[in-house]
Amino acid sequence: MDYFVNKYDLFIFDLDDTLVKTEKFHYNAWLYTLKEVLSDDFYIDYNYFISKFHSNKIDNIKSYLTNELLIENYEDVIKKKNTYYLEFINCEKNNILLIEGAVELLETIINSNKKFVIVSNSLKSNIDYFSEIFPILKKSSKNYYRELFTNKKPDPECYLKVVSDFKNYRMVGFEDSITGIHAMAQIKNIDTVFINNSNYYYYSYIIENYKLSKTLDNYETLKIL
């Protein structure tokens, strides 16, 4: 792990399922919301959820809600989902976990006098919430969140901002989804690491279509580097 950390000056982390295990909470919040909005009989399994809510297409969630589910007030539905998501994670606060090996990697970065940042499609309040649960996240040099950008991932705006803020840094970034990988891989200054397992719906597509520095199941793999 020391060898890997020594190669870079700045480490860039997405939040959801790249640092904190949250995707199942998002899934449950969406399922609960859409049952309420559409019908108690509404159901999508987890893989189908990933196929629709993760994408390298702009406005994929809006498209799914309006074009396939025929929901007109999609913005209100998204707000409702976010409310349920916060309720779910608050109820499960004691059961929320970081990705395996994340603490050791972050500690190694900090002890090596390197910097890390968090770059997320999440709201600032979500990053702040998880930083209270996991104080090591407060060591981030800067947090980039939804309110700061005109365009969300898969648009690369957020990563262009990081490159602009940290000029002449050797950078490596970690993303778990096709949405984030598509955004990050467009930035030549950032070495892109895909962190997920082969069960992920878009796993093979990402491996075949994006230039990646590494592919990891979790951060424990870095111990041998």
Stockholm file with secondary structure:
# STOCKHOLM 1.0

chainA/1-225         MDYFVNKYDLFIFDLDDTLVKTEKFHYNAWLYTLKEVLSDDFYIDYNYFISKFHSNKIDNIKSYLTNELLIENYEDVIKKKNTYYLEFINCEKNNILLIEGAVELLETIINSNKKFVIVSNSLKSNIDYFSEIFPILKKSSKNYYRELFTNKKPDPECYLKVVSDFKNYRMVGFEDSITGIHAMAQIKNIDTVFINNSNYYYYSYIIENYKLSKTLDNYETLKIL
#=GR chainA/1-225 SS CHHHHHTCSEEEECSBTTTBCCHHHHHHHHHHHHHHHTCTTCCCCHHHHHHHHSCSSTTHHHHIIIIISCCSCHHHHHHHHHHHHHHHHHHTGGGCCBCTTHHHHHHHHHHTTCEEEEECSSCHHHHHHHHHHSGGGGGCSEEECGGGCSSCTTSTHHHHHHHHHSTTCCEEEEECSHHHHHHHTTCTTEEEEEECCTTSTTHHHHHHHSCCSEEESSGGGGGGC
#=GC SS_cons         CHHHHHTCSEEEECSBTTTBCCHHHHHHHHHHHHHHHTCTTCCCCHHHHHHHHSCSSTTHHHHIIIIISCCSCHHHHHHHHHHHHHHHHHHTGGGCCBCTTHHHHHHHHHHTTCEEEEECSSCHHHHHHHHHHSGGGGGCSEEECGGGCSSCTTSTHHHHHHHHHSTTCCEEEEECSHHHHHHHTTCTTEEEEEECCTTSTTHHHHHHHSCCSEEESSGGGGGGC
//
